[in-house]
């Protein structure tokens, strides 16, 4: 029996291998490795794809969040509301600039924060909110915007997702993306970008990523050394035209699971109303999720529970440990598992996974 992996990034890139090698070779031949024409061209294309005026390439998705926070004026001592059910970097970026991560709950059905969960933890010192489009499912941005507080989208997992007909990343004052290899649009290493519509924010981002300088001579800010590499940008330019096709295949893969009858055994995540998620992961819920992970492994199927220890309970976050409960967060943290998924997934794969789920003995 062949292993069905959780990810298979090589399957979708195999048809593009020659083009990717040519793109990398073009950069090597040019000798222009840092902030050259490939980055400039990709930034233009990525901004257009995201429906924004500007995109600024940076070294990784974590830096993208941190630079986005600083570019919109969040400063040390400010409160920034974040979900606890997310990758650690969401809150880490807040703490790294000296601001306070204030943890809010999520809807366990969608995995996202909402207006009610944010309102429950608002303070007079709240400077920004970071909605996370968890697993590619967009947070309810229009409702969150009604709160009148700057929104910085953590869109690391949501390239290709849409909400009310607009791309993820186009709703906030800024949005951060990750191009980690396993993401919906992945580079051959670390990479990230921030998109925005405000030219002042774009200028701040451009300075911050290069030691606080626009001209590489005059340093106006204490910045970072955080730049998207030319070779990654060149390869991303090859992949970007295929993102919509991969997104369609992701949606089809989720339909394969539905057609195979997965709802009989587990509960899939619920799309946010008005959304068309480009699911980064196919996540389902079950009260005995860890037992299912073990059972599937024995059947040659890779699966994984995500964020079993939510961010607010991580040791480094003890200074910001909330005094209140996060019941939706704790429920989803303990009951979720990601199943094999991606543009490569076939109907046969989905049927095999569902058949394995149907044989699980969870009586113990």
C-alpha positions as CSV (number, residue, x, y, z in Angstrom):
1,X,0.0,0.0,0.0
2,X,1.4,3.4,-1.0
3,X,1.5,6.1,1.6
4,X,-0.9,8.9,1.1
5,X,1.0,12.0,2.4
6,X,-0.5,15.0,4.1
7,X,1.3,17.3,1.5
8,X,2.8,16.5,-1.8
9,X,4.3,19.8,-3.1
10,X,6.4,18.0,-5.8
11,X,3.3,16.6,-7.6
12,X,2.0,20.1,-8.5
13,X,5.4,21.4,-9.4
14,X,6.6,18.5,-11.5
15,X,5.1,19.8,-14.8
16,X,6.8,23.2,-14.1
17,X,10.2,21.8,-13.3
18,X,11.9,22.9,-16.5
19,X,10.4,26.4,-16.3
20,X,11.4,26.7,-12.6
21,X,15.0,25.6,-13.5
22,X,15.1,28.2,-16.3
23,X,13.9,30.9,-14.0
24,X,16.5,30.1,-11.4
25,X,19.2,29.9,-14.0
26,X,18.1,33.3,-15.4
27,X,18.8,34.8,-12.0
28,X,22.2,33.1,-11.6
29,X,23.2,34.2,-15.0
30,X,22.2,37.8,-14.3
31,X,24.2,38.0,-11.1
32,X,21.5,40.3,-9.7
33,X,20.4,38.5,-6.5
34,X,18.9,41.1,-4.2
35,X,15.9,43.4,-4.9
36,X,16.3,43.3,-8.6
37,X,13.8,43.0,-11.5
38,X,12.4,39.6,-10.5
39,X,11.2,40.9,-7.2
40,X,9.9,44.1,-8.8
41,X,7.9,42.2,-11.4
42,X,6.5,39.7,-8.9
43,X,5.5,42.5,-6.5
44,X,3.5,44.1,-9.3
45,X,1.9,40.8,-10.3
46,X,1.1,39.8,-6.7
47,X,-0.5,43.1,-5.9
48,X,-2.7,42.8,-8.9
49,X,-3.7,39.2,-7.9
50,X,-4.6,40.3,-4.4
51,X,-6.6,43.3,-5.6
52,X,-4.3,45.9,-3.9
53,X,-2.1,48.7,-5.1
54,X,1.1,47.6,-3.5
55,X,3.0,44.5,-2.6
56,X,6.3,44.4,-0.8
57,X,8.3,41.2,-0.8
58,X,10.0,40.2,2.4
59,X,12.0,37.3,3.7
60,X,9.2,35.2,5.3
61,X,5.7,35.3,6.5
62,X,6.7,36.1,10.1
63,X,8.6,39.2,9.1
64,X,5.6,40.1,6.9
65,X,3.4,40.3,10.0
66,X,6.0,42.2,12.1
67,X,6.7,44.7,9.3
68,X,2.9,45.1,8.7
69,X,2.3,46.0,12.3
70,X,5.1,48.6,12.4
71,X,4.0,50.0,9.0
72,X,0.5,50.8,10.2
73,X,1.8,52.5,13.4
74,X,1.5,49.8,16.1
75,X,4.0,50.5,18.7
76,X,5.4,49.1,22.0
77,X,2.8,49.0,24.7
78,X,-0.2,48.8,22.3
79,X,-2.7,46.0,22.5
80,X,-3.2,43.9,19.4
81,X,-6.1,41.3,19.3
82,X,-5.1,37.9,17.9
83,X,-6.7,34.5,17.9
84,X,-5.0,31.8,20.0
85,X,-5.7,29.1,17.5
86,X,-3.1,29.9,14.9
87,X,0.5,29.4,14.2
88,X,2.7,30.9,17.0
89,X,4.1,33.6,14.6
90,X,0.8,35.5,14.7
91,X,1.3,36.5,18.4
92,X,5.1,36.3,18.2
93,X,5.2,39.2,15.7
94,X,3.1,41.3,18.1
95,X,5.3,40.6,21.1
96,X,8.5,41.1,19.0
97,X,7.7,44.8,18.5
98,X,6.9,45.3,22.2
99,X,3.1,45.3,21.8
100,X,0.7,43.1,23.8
101,X,-1.0,40.1,22.2
102,X,-4.6,40.0,23.5
103,X,-6.1,36.6,22.8
104,X,-9.6,36.2,21.6
105,X,-11.7,33.1,21.0
106,X,-12.6,31.5,17.6
107,X,-15.8,29.9,16.2
108,X,-14.9,26.2,16.4
109,X,-17.0,25.6,13.2
110,X,-15.0,28.0,11.0
111,X,-11.8,28.3,13.0
112,X,-12.0,32.1,12.7
113,X,-12.4,35.1,15.0
114,X,-15.6,37.1,14.6
115,X,-17.1,40.4,15.8
116,X,-18.4,38.9,19.0
117,X,-15.2,37.2,20.1
118,X,-13.2,40.4,19.4
119,X,-15.7,42.7,21.2
120,X,-15.3,40.5,24.3
121,X,-11.7,41.4,24.7
122,X,-11.5,45.0,23.3
123,X,-9.5,47.4,25.4
124,X,-9.1,51.2,25.3
125,X,-5.5,50.4,24.2
126,X,-6.4,48.2,21.2
127,X,-4.4,49.5,18.2
128,X,-5.1,46.7,15.7
129,X,-6.8,43.3,15.1
130,X,-5.1,40.4,13.3
131,X,-7.8,38.2,11.8
132,X,-6.3,34.9,10.7
133,X,-7.7,33.2,7.6
134,X,-7.2,29.8,9.3
135,X,-6.6,26.8,7.0
136,X,-7.5,29.1,4.1
137,X,-11.0,30.0,5.5
138,X,-11.4,33.8,5.4
139,X,-12.4,35.5,8.6
140,X,-15.6,37.7,8.4
141,X,-13.8,40.9,7.5
142,X,-16.8,43.1,6.8
143,X,-18.2,42.5,10.2
144,X,-14.8,43.0,11.9
145,X,-14.4,46.3,10.0
146,X,-17.5,47.6,11.7
147,X,-15.5,47.8,14.9
148,X,-13.5,50.7,13.5
149,X,-10.1,49.3,14.4
150,X,-7.3,48.7,11.9
151,X,-7.3,45.1,10.5
152,X,-4.1,43.4,9.5
153,X,-4.9,40.2,7.8
154,X,-2.8,37.1,8.5
155,X,-3.3,35.6,5.1
156,X,-0.4,33.2,5.2
157,X,-2.7,30.2,4.6
158,X,-5.2,31.8,2.2
159,X,-3.6,32.6,-1.2
160,X,-6.4,32.1,-3.7
161,X,-9.3,32.4,-1.2
162,X,-12.1,34.9,-1.7
163,X,-14.7,36.5,0.5
164,X,-17.8,38.2,-1.0
165,X,-16.0,38.1,-4.4
166,X,-12.8,39.8,-3.3
167,X,-9.4,38.2,-2.7
168,X,-8.2,37.4,0.8
169,X,-5.7,40.2,1.6
170,X,-7.7,43.0,0.1
171,X,-9.8,43.9,3.1
172,X,-7.4,45.2,5.8
173,X,-5.1,48.1,6.0
174,X,-2.4,45.6,5.3
175,X,-2.2,41.8,4.8
176,X,0.7,39.4,5.3
177,X,1.4,36.3,3.1
178,X,3.8,33.4,3.5
179,X,5.4,31.7,0.6
180,X,6.7,28.8,2.7
181,X,7.0,25.7,0.3
182,X,3.9,24.0,1.6
183,X,1.6,27.0,1.2
184,X,-0.9,27.4,-1.6
185,X,1.7,29.5,-3.4
186,X,5.1,28.3,-2.2
187,X,8.7,29.3,-3.0
188,X,11.7,27.0,-2.9
189,X,12.4,28.2,0.6
190,X,11.3,31.0,2.9
191,X,9.6,34.0,1.5
192,X,6.7,36.4,2.2
193,X,5.0,39.6,1.2
194,X,2.8,42.4,2.6
195,X,0.1,44.0,0.5
196,X,-1.6,47.3,1.1
197,X,-3.4,50.2,-0.7
198,X,-2.0,53.1,1.2
199,X,1.2,54.5,-0.4
200,X,2.5,55.7,3.0
201,X,2.2,52.1,4.4
202,X,4.0,50.8,1.3
203,X,6.8,53.2,1.7
204,X,7.2,52.3,5.4
205,X,7.3,48.6,4.4
206,X,9.9,49.3,1.7
207,X,12.1,51.1,4.2
208,X,11.7,48.6,7.0
209,X,12.7,45.6,4.9
210,X,16.0,47.2,4.0
211,X,17.5,48.6,7.3
212,X,15.0,51.5,7.4
213,X,16.3,53.0,4.1
214,X,14.7,53.9,0.7
215,X,18.0,54.8,-1.1
216,X,20.3,52.3,0.7
217,X,22.3,55.2,1.9
218,X,20.1,57.2,4.3
219,X,18.6,55.2,7.2
220,X,15.5,56.8,8.5
221,X,14.2,53.9,10.7
222,X,15.5,51.1,12.7
223,X,14.6,48.4,10.2
224,X,15.3,44.8,9.3
225,X,17.3,42.8,6.8
226,X,14.2,41.1,5.3
227,X,14.0,40.8,1.6
228,X,12.4,38.4,-0.8
229,X,15.3,36.8,-2.8
230,X,15.4,37.3,-6.5
231,X,15.6,33.6,-7.2
232,X,12.5,32.9,-5.1
233,X,10.6,35.8,-6.9
234,X,11.6,34.4,-10.3
235,X,10.2,31.0,-9.4
236,X,7.0,32.5,-7.8
237,X,6.5,34.3,-11.1
238,X,6.4,30.9,-12.9
239,X,4.0,29.5,-10.3
240,X,1.6,32.4,-9.9
241,X,-0.2,31.9,-13.3
242,X,-1.1,28.4,-12.1
243,X,-2.5,29.5,-8.7
244,X,-6.1,29.7,-9.9
245,X,-5.9,26.2,-11.4
246,X,-4.5,24.8,-8.2
247,X,-7.2,26.6,-6.2
248,X,-9.9,25.0,-8.4
249,X,-8.2,21.6,-7.8
250,X,-8.2,22.2,-4.1
251,X,-11.9,22.9,-4.2
252,X,-12.4,19.8,-6.3
253,X,-10.4,17.8,-3.8
254,X,-12.7,18.9,-0.9
255,X,-15.7,17.8,-3.1
256,X,-14.0,14.4,-3.6
257,X,-14.1,14.0,0.2
258,X,-17.8,15.1,0.3
259,X,-18.7,12.7,-2.5
260,X,-16.9,9.9,-0.6
261,X,-19.2,10.4,2.4
262,X,-16.7,11.9,4.8
263,X,-19.5,13.6,6.8
264,X,-20.6,10.2,8.1
265,X,-17.4,9.9,10.1
266,X,-16.1,13.4,10.9
267,X,-17.2,17.0,10.7
268,X,-15.4,19.2,8.1
269,X,-14.7,22.8,8.8
270,X,-17.5,25.2,7.8
271,X,-16.7,27.9,5.3
272,X,-17.3,31.5,6.4
273,X,-20.6,32.8,4.9
274,X,-19.9,34.4,1.6
275,X,-16.5,32.8,1.2
276,X,-14.8,30.6,-1.3
277,X,-11.9,29.1,0.6
278,X,-8.8,27.9,-1.2
279,X,-8.3,25.4,1.6
280,X,-4.7,25.2,2.6
281,X,-5.5,22.2,4.7
282,X,-8.5,19.9,4.7
283,X,-9.3,20.0,8.4
284,X,-12.1,18.0,10.1
285,X,-13.3,17.6,13.7
286,X,-13.8,14.5,15.8
287,X,-13.9,14.0,19.6
288,X,-11.2,11.4,19.3
289,X,-9.0,13.1,16.8
290,X,-5.7,11.7,18.1
291,X,-7.0,8.2,18.0
292,X,-8.0,8.7,14.4
293,X,-4.5,10.1,13.6
294,X,-3.0,6.9,15.0
295,X,-5.5,4.7,13.1
296,X,-4.9,6.4,9.8
297,X,-1.1,6.0,10.2
298,X,-1.6,2.3,10.5
299,X,-3.5,2.4,7.2
300,X,-0.7,4.2,5.5
301,X,-2.4,7.6,5.6
302,X,-0.7,10.7,7.0
303,X,-2.8,13.1,9.1
304,X,-2.0,15.6,11.8
305,X,-3.7,17.6,14.6
306,X,-2.8,21.3,14.5
307,X,-2.2,23.7,17.3
308,X,-3.0,21.2,20.1
309,X,-1.4,23.7,22.5
310,X,-2.9,27.0,21.5
311,X,-0.7,30.1,21.5
312,X,-1.9,31.6,24.7
313,X,-0.8,28.4,26.5
314,X,2.7,28.4,25.0
315,X,5.5,29.0,27.6
316,X,6.8,32.2,26.0
317,X,3.3,33.7,26.1
318,X,2.9,33.5,29.9
319,X,3.2,37.3,30.4
320,X,0.0,37.7,28.3
321,X,-1.9,34.7,29.6
322,X,-5.6,35.7,29.7
323,X,-7.6,35.5,32.8
324,X,-10.7,34.4,30.8
325,X,-11.5,31.1,29.1
326,X,-11.4,30.5,25.3
327,X,-13.8,27.6,25.0
328,X,-14.0,27.6,21.2
329,X,-10.3,27.6,20.9
330,X,-9.8,24.7,23.3
331,X,-12.5,22.7,21.6
332,X,-11.1,23.0,18.1
333,X,-7.5,22.6,19.4
334,X,-8.4,19.1,20.8
335,X,-10.7,17.9,18.1
336,X,-9.1,18.9,14.7
337,X,-7.1,16.8,12.3
338,X,-5.9,17.6,8.9
339,X,-6.3,14.9,6.2
340,X,-4.2,14.4,3.0
341,X,-5.0,17.3,0.7
342,X,-3.8,19.4,-2.2
343,X,-4.3,19.9,-5.9
344,X,-2.9,16.4,-6.4
345,X,-5.6,14.6,-4.4
346,X,-7.8,12.3,-6.5
347,X,-11.2,10.8,-6.0
348,X,-9.5,7.4,-5.3
349,X,-7.4,9.0,-2.6
350,X,-10.4,10.5,-0.9
351,X,-12.3,7.2,-1.0
352,X,-9.3,5.4,0.5
353,X,-9.1,7.9,3.3
354,X,-12.9,7.8,4.0
355,X,-12.8,4.0,3.9
356,X,-10.0,4.0,6.5
357,X,-12.0,6.3,8.7
358,X,-15.0,4.0,8.5
359,X,-12.9,1.1,10.0
360,X,-11.7,3.0,13.1
361,X,-12.6,1.4,16.4
362,X,-13.1,4.2,18.8
363,X,-14.9,2.4,21.5
364,X,-11.9,2.3,23.8
